[in-house]
Amino acid sequence: MPKRVALLQSNYIPWKGYFDIIHDVDEFIFHDDVQYTKLDWRNRNRIKTPGGTSWLTIPVGPREDLRICDVELPPSDWALSHWRRIEAAYAQARHFERYRSFFEGIYRGPWQRLSELNQHLIIAIARNFLGIQTQFRDSRELGLRSQGKTRVLDALRAVDADVYVSGPAAAAYLDPTEFQSARIELIWKSYDGYPEYPQFHPPFDHFVTILDLLFHTGPDAADYIWGRRRATP
């Protein structure tokens, strides 16, 4: 069978589409030994509140010359604040109590680095709550020295990938002909067709953290990501 691989930077409690890509592949590589980007999804995500969507942002300091895997986390005040805000927003959700002890434990830390926290959360949610069997790997294991598009291809060659599943935003800089030359099939992931689910505070918003879906739908969460979709990747 062709080996399907995805390569993405770790995000903070990412949205359901991130887990959809993980579910699509045999091996998922956290690409965290690259430049940290501010005002991105690495250290923040959104929750639904009575006043609309609200950002949960981890304060990671002003430095812009760090790799994602080198970004250190400040003392735990931010974590307790995040947990209180999550609890306030979702305590009345149908399945909040099912996950309370796990996430409350996460936010009591301690965590030293952003990448460590992100990867731990993503793997735990994927395996324990969404039933995903995909294998996870960190790009630091691959000893990559190249940059940009070449780095992506080098990572795929290093793990003997036959198929690369990429988010649609990468179409702006990836060249399909380079993948053809490398004999790696390039598939653009589609995020169309996700069904709505019971969600607090209309209008419905798909682009919020996976916590929203988990707390509202519980063990049916995976069905609302890939089980009922009208579109295929």
N, C-alpha and C positions, 0 to 999 in steps of 0.2 A: 504493500500500500504506500502511496506517496506520503512523505512526511511533511506535514503542514506546520509552519512556524510563524509566530508573530513577535515583533520587537517593539517595545514601547517603554517610555520613561514611566516610573512609578508616580501615581497621583494620590492625593489625599482623599480617602473614602470616595472613590470615583463613581461616576454615574453608571447605569446599567449597560450602556453600550460598550464600556471597557470590558465588562465581564462577558459580554456577547462575543467579543473577539477572542478572549481566553477560551471560551467554550468551543470556538470554531477550529482550534488548532491542537496539534499533538504536543507541542512544546512552546512555552511562552517565556521570552527572555526579557527580564527587566534591564532596560538600557540606561542605567543610572551613573555610569562613569563618563558622562557628557556634561556640558555646561548647564548649570542651573539657570532657569529663566524666571524673572520676576513677573508678577501679574499673570501667572499661568495657573495650571491646575496642580502643580507639584505640592503646594502648601495650603491649598484652599479648596472649598467646595460650598455648595449652597443647600440650604434646608428651606422647607416651607413653614411660614409663620402666619399668624393672623394679619400681620402687616405686609405680607408678600414674601418673596424669596429673600433670604438673608445669608450673607457670607459668613462662613466659619474660616478664619484665616489664622494659620500658625505664624507667630512673629519670629522670623528667622534672621533678622538683622539686615544691615544695608549692604553687606559685601556682595559683589556681583562677579567675583573671579573664582568661584568655587564650582566643582562638579556637584551634581545632585547628591552623590554618595558621601560627599564631604561636608554637607550642610549640617551643622550642629543645632540641636534644639535648646531653647532657653529653659529655665526652671519651670516647674509644672503648673504655675498659675494659669497659663493659657489653657492647659488640658482640663482643669477643673471647670473653668469658664465654659469651654466647649461642651462638656458633659451636661452642665446645668442648662445650657441653651437647648441641647438636643432633648433632654428630659422635659423641659417646658414645652417644646414644640410637639412632642410625640407621645407623652405619657398616656394620653387617652386613645392612642391608636390601638387597634384590635390586638396586635401581636407584639406590642412593645415589651411586655413582661417576659415573653419568650426569650428575648435577646438581652435583657437588661444586665444580667450579671456579667456576661461576656464583655459588653462595651464599657460598662462601668469599670471593670478591671483594666481594660485597655487605657482608659483615661486617668487611672491612678498610677500608671507608669511604673518605674521611670523609663524614659526613652532618651537615648543619647543623640541619635542622628535621624534626620527626616526620612532617609531612604529605608532605614531599619523599621521605622513605624509604618510607613506606607506599604512596604512589602509584606510585613506581618499581617496587616489588616486585609490586604487583597487576597493573600493565600488562604487565610482563615475563612473569610467570607466565601471564596470560591469553593473550597473543599467542604467546609462544615455546614454551610447554609444553602448553597446552590448545587451541591452534588457534582461539581466539575472534577474530572479525572486528569485534566491536563498536567503535564510535568512543568515545573518552574525551574528557571535557571537565571543566574546573574551574569551580565555581560563581562564583569570583571574576571570571570573564570576563563574567558576566551583569549585573554592577552592581546586584545585588538590595539593596533597602533595607528590605523588609518582614521580619516575623518570624513564627515559628510556622507554622500551617497556610496562612496567606496566602502565605508565602514559598515553600512548595512549589508552590502553584498558579502563582505569578508565574514561578518557574523553568521550569515546564512550558510556560507560554504563551510565554516568551522563546525557547524552542527549537522551538516549533510542534509540541508533542507531541499525539498523538491518543490514546495509551494510556499509563497510568502503572502500572508494575509495582512493587508495594510489599511489603516484608516483612510477615508477619502481625502483628508486634508493634505496627505503626502503627495497627491497627484500634482501639486504645485512644484515639486522639486525632484521627484523620482522619474527616471527615464525608463519606460517599459522596454526599450530596445536593449538596454544594458542587462536586464533580467533575461531577455531572450538569449542574449549571447552567453550568459552564465547558465543557461538551461534550467532556470528557476521560474516557475509560473507565478505571475503576479496577479493577485486577486484584490480588487477594491471592495472593502467592506461597506455594505449598505446599512444605514440605521433607520430605514423606512419601515413603517408597518407595525410599530410597537402598539399594542392595545392599551387603552387607558384602564386604570384600576381605581378603586375608591381612594380618594386623596383629599386631605383637608384643604380648605381655603381655595376655592375656585378662583380663576380658571385653572384647568389642568396644565401641569408643566412636566414634560419628560426630562428636562435637563437639570435634574437635582441629584444629590448623592443617592447611592444605592440604599442608604438607610431608610429613605422614604418608602421605597418599595418593600423592603423587608418588614418594616414596622406595620405597614398596612396589609400586606398579603401573606406574611409568614412563610410556611412551607410551600405555598403556591408561587413564590417569587420567580422561580426559574421559568414557570409556564408563561409568565408575563414578559419574559425576555425572548426566549426562542421557541416556546411551546405553541404560542398562538399568533406568531407573526405572519403577516400577509406577504412579506418580501423574503427573498433568499439572498445569502451573501454572495 
